[in-house]
Amino acid sequence: MYKKLPQLLLIFCSSCAHSPIEGAAQSQPLTKLPNLAPVMQASAIEIHNDWNGYSDITPVLRHYKFRRHQDKFVGNAHIAIGGYGAAGVHQQQTKKIAIPAAIGTKFLTTLAQTPLRVGSYQPQLDRRDDYPSIKIKLQIDRQQVTFSSQSQAANYIPWKVTIERDHRTTEYISNSPLPAHALQLLNPYLNLSGIDRVIQRRRLPNANIIHRPK
């Protein structure tokens, strides 16, 4: 899928250097939808990958903040675990992590290819006690692009895509799996193994597992 990455980058960067993402009003035709190519210029990335539901470890909070440093993204992973019946009691862990240049480029390229359409965001909720909450925030010069979802469907479809610039906010939706695929590219670098250690410290020795987040 990524064998032609250099050509893709050339196309993206030649068309988006120092250019804003122009958000069309929701009453405009679909041909006026914004071009997400400037996403490739992101200088900072913030990711919230949270989960809530009926469980002895809820809520599960996985928060990441990165800044572009030379060719890679560096930052921190912060993981926190709560628990029913133990208000105010939780376990947490913070760790420095880095995203290699090639992976960061693939991540941004995948997000930049996300197709948009006009519409109101309605998450797909088919079951109780399983509530994901995902946000991918990208800072691009003086604008911010956010991909978010609270949907239980595969790949968290649909996604809401919000573009903020000069105190103006425009919102779109996407039925594409690409934001989820982009997030999956980062998984090997997000200290996911750390969450198991945090869960183990949180749970009592004989605690029953009611539900486990994805």
Disulfide bonds with the S-S distance in Angstrom:
none
